[in-house]
Amino acid sequence: MNSKHYTIPIFIPQLACPFQCVFCNQEKITSRGHIPGIPETRDTIEEYLSSFPKGNKHVEIGFFGGNFTGIPFNDQENYLRIAKSYLEKGLIQGIRLSTRPDYIDEPGLHLLKKYGVTTIELGAQSMDDDVLIQSARGHTAEDIKKASRLIISAGFRLGLQMMIGLPGDTLEKSVFTVRKIIGLGAVETRIYPVLVIRGTKMAEWYEEGKYQPLSMDETITWLKTILPLFEGAGVEVTRVGLHSSEGLLSGKELVAGPFHPSIRELAMTEVWWDRLNILTAFEDINELKITVHPAQYNFAVGYYGKNKKRLSENVKNVRFLKDKTLKNSEYNVDYR
């Protein structure tokens, strides 16, 4: 039986971030404005653990929201010591953290290994140096490559996050970034379409007409190009888009940009339509059965049944079935 995966997020907003990226305002994005202390961190872990259902599950503690490896070693140890205590008790199965590529070195990785960290996510954002410069990232694509090699050599699982629609970005540049992420050996990624958040440099540029975010249609086009590339390479896409924080949902903090709480499903609906639309050429069919892997079922049916409705324009009875022996992109068709 496959275990359910849960992550206990500990947000440390903008702690030790040496640069202010043009798109970033962690307090607005996470709805968390202060740095949690040790008692609060422990309370958060306990609260999450008590909320998880019993049964087979894989639980990780994740330190997000800032530049974890940039904070003093003593502070890192204080957080990691707590996480490790839960790891040693068997209450969690892993520890992960997100950080910047230019804050990875061998002494720091040795510390993380000592406390049982299993996965390190780097905020790569782009592998195009011009995009990185325009976004004020403060590091280069070469920094991402060096950090990735060090992380893998030290035995950690590597995650590389990317953003689409940054200043100077194009679909071709984003596809280039995808291929580099795959080539560097990442086992997972997160994809964030750029949003214009209040209180950022990008918000100023938007108001001045100097920056225009991707439209929702453009975003879906980019995502439906990118997602199959990761899928084909076996790189797990752990998330698409920001979490639905209260500020984003209400629109108070979101100035502009392609925010949708189900943006992955919207994009995967179109990925599957590209595979299935050939079936609209069939004529005189009374019943159409399409079998897919269970993990792809909702995507294949489509957001609010969009793909099923499209096919139903030509076929009276359209059914989607599940078969776990199929691969993610595979499907079988039966008709009469």
Secondary structure by P-SEA (a helix, b strand, c coil): cbbbbbbbcccccccccccccccccccccccccccccaaaaaaaaaaaaaacccccbbbbbbbcccccccccaaaaaaaaaaaaaaaaaccccccccccccccccaaaaaaaaaacccbbbbccccccaaaaaaacccccaaaaaaaaaaaaaabbbbbbbbbcccccccaaaaaaaaaaaaaaccccbbbbccccccccaaaaaaaacccccccaaaaaaaaaacaaaaaaaccccccccccccccccccccccccccccaaaaaaaaaaaaaacccccccccccbbbbbcccccccccccccaaaaaaaaccccbbbbbbbccccccbbbbbcc
